[in-house]
Amino acid sequence: MNLRALLAAALLGAALAPSAQADATLDYVDAGNDAPQGRLFVGGGKLRIDIAYAPGHHYVVVDPSARTLTQINPQTRTLATATAEQAQQLIAGIDGAADPAAQPLLQLALGGLDAEQRAQAEALLRQSRREAAIPYAKTGARERVAGIACDVYTQKLDSGEPRSLCLAHYADLGLDTADARTLQAAIELLRQTGGPWLPLARLPGLPLRYAGSFGDPAYAGAGRLRAISRQPLSAAVFADPPAYRIISLFEMLALLGAR
């Protein structure tokens, strides 16, 4: 388990009447074989982050207005809601430790992993710490992805390996004004919590293309935005699933770590 599990995924199977609002679904695929990699759902003032390869098919709903992040795990039928401040406090405790992987709360959460998985998770935590201080640099190059203009940024790791992103300004995504505002506010809320996504969240836009290793085969390779759909979304996409057990954020981390 690592903190990237907070950005995890699965489609909710319930269906309610669609809203009349102009919502948006952003589909990301593998740049090589077009296999699904993730989705962003924007509507009703909320952002849902769905990562196809995440273990357990859990996902996150970000509510900028309420300043909350809700982690939902369909496999265990549990959900955990934390304010941005609570998530920030947890992440600050990890980041403030001399060795983030040795932080007591994380050690407890990692307790369900076997030795190999635990070593990999600890290595990812330490790598995230090292990379947090390495900025992304704007190259001046521009591309078009899914018909949308974006600016190329690179990050060169200590190993010498580069990462590359192509970022589009929110106003250039062609979203409804309210949805564009929601997406930008949700990314800003993630930025405020800190964590491994902080260097990326500091950048002025949304990645449409990305390439490079993230320390684990599951996060390596390249992806791109395939398309943006503007079909109305069911309110259930963003709602807390009925009959799910409400647990603490730490308990959710422990459940994810046990996978």
WOVENRA-V387082 format. One record per run of one state. SS is the DSSP state (h for helix, s for strand, l for the rest). FROM is the first residue (numbers start at 1). TO is the last residue. If there is no record, write none. Layout:
[[SS;FROM;TO] [SS;FROM;TO]]
//
This chain:
[[l;1;2] [h;3;6] [l;7;17] [s;18;18] [l;19;23] [s;24;30] [l;31;35] [s;36;43] [l;44;45] [s;46;51] [l;52;54] [h;55;57] [l;58;58] [s;59;63] [l;64;67] [s;68;73] [l;74;77] [s;78;83] [h;84;95] [l;96;99] [h;100;102] [l;103;103] [h;104;112] [l;113;114] [h;115;131] [l;132;136] [s;137;145] [l;146;147] [s;148;156] [l;157;161] [s;162;168] [l;169;169] [h;170;172] [l;173;176] [h;177;193] [l;194;197] [h;198;201] [l;202;205] [s;206;211] [l;212;216] [h;217;219] [l;220;221] [s;222;229] [l;230;233] [s;234;234] [h;235;237] [l;238;244] [s;245;246] [l;247;248] [h;249;257] [l;258;259]]
//
